[in-house]
Amino acid sequence: QVQVVESGGGLVQPGGSLRLSCATSGFTFSLFVLSWYRQAPVKERELVADISNIGGSPNYADSVKGRFTISKDNSKSTVYLQMNSLKPEDTAVYYCHAARLRVSYWGQGTQVTVSS
């Protein structure tokens, strides 16, 4: 049974930090491309960052470059998103995504709210 479970969201003040985690099971984690997406109210879901299964540099949306860092631990089948210097416009539900060929798994999302 495949499980993709995000955690670490919450309320944070502008300029603060959060670390999201995505724990997975039920598939061969190391073979999948791992991504974080987000969706703000009345906006489309957008790609925030992804990390390849074959190495190379992660990719980031321009809006988060220099502030967010994606990483993964294959031994724990977990992917992380370190978010620094958070802004109110980062407020959204953040989703973890795993993909390989035509297989795609999504988590349920975790809410991140940046507000004073």
C-alpha positions in Angstrom: 0.0 0.0 0.0 1.4 3.3 -1.1 1.6 6.1 1.5 2.7 9.7 1.0 2.4 11.8 4.2 3.4 15.4 4.6 4.0 17.1 7.9 5.6 20.2 9.3 3.2 22.8 8.1 1.8 25.5 10.4 1.6 29.2 11.1 4.8 31.3 10.9 5.6 35.0 10.8 7.1 36.6 7.8 10.9 36.0 7.7 10.5 32.8 9.6 11.4 29.2 8.6 9.6 25.9 8.4 10.8 22.4 7.4 8.3 20.2 5.6 8.8 16.4 5.6 7.2 13.8 3.3 7.4 10.3 4.5 6.7 7.6 1.9 6.3 3.9 1.8 5.0 1.2 -0.6 7.2 2.0 -3.6 10.9 2.1 -4.5 11.6 5.7 -3.3 15.1 5.9 -4.9 13.7 5.4 -8.4 11.2 8.3 -8.3 11.5 12.0 -9.0 10.4 13.8 -5.9 8.7 17.2 -6.0 7.0 19.7 -3.8 4.0 21.6 -5.2 1.8 24.2 -3.6 -1.6 25.6 -4.2 -2.9 28.9 -2.8 -6.6 29.8 -2.7 -8.1 30.5 -6.1 -4.7 29.7 -7.8 -3.5 26.7 -9.7 -1.2 24.2 -8.2 2.4 25.1 -9.0 5.7 23.3 -8.9 8.0 24.6 -6.1 11.0 22.3 -6.3 12.0 18.9 -7.5 14.9 16.5 -7.1 15.9 13.8 -9.5 16.3 10.2 -8.9 19.6 10.1 -10.8 21.5 13.0 -9.2 22.1 16.5 -10.5 21.0 19.8 -9.1 17.5 20.3 -7.8 15.1 22.6 -9.7 13.3 25.5 -8.1 10.6 27.9 -9.0 12.0 31.4 -9.5 9.8 32.6 -6.6 11.6 30.4 -4.1 15.2 30.3 -5.4 17.7 31.1 -2.7 15.1 30.6 0.1 13.9 27.0 -0.2 16.0 23.8 -0.3 14.7 20.4 -1.3 16.5 17.3 -0.1 15.9 13.6 0.4 17.0 10.7 2.4 16.7 7.5 0.5 17.4 5.4 3.6 14.2 6.9 5.2 12.2 7.2 2.0 11.6 10.8 3.0 11.8 14.1 1.1 12.2 17.5 2.8 11.6 21.1 2.0 13.5 23.6 4.1 11.8 27.0 3.7 13.6 30.1 4.9 12.7 33.8 4.7 9.1 33.0 4.3 6.8 35.6 2.8 3.0 36.0 3.0 2.8 34.9 -0.6 4.2 31.5 0.3 0.9 30.8 2.1 -0.5 27.7 0.5 -1.2 24.0 0.9 2.1 22.2 0.1 1.9 18.8 -1.6 4.5 16.1 -2.0 4.6 14.3 -5.3 6.5 11.2 -6.5 6.7 10.3 -10.1 8.3 7.7 -12.4 7.3 7.1 -16.0 3.5 6.9 -15.8 3.2 6.3 -12.1 2.4 9.3 -9.9 1.6 9.5 -6.2 0.4 12.6 -4.2 0.1 13.3 -0.6 -2.8 15.0 1.1 -1.0 18.2 1.7 0.0 20.3 4.6 -1.0 23.9 5.2 1.6 26.6 5.5 0.4 30.1 6.6 2.8 33.0 6.7 1.2 35.9 8.6 2.0 38.3 11.4 
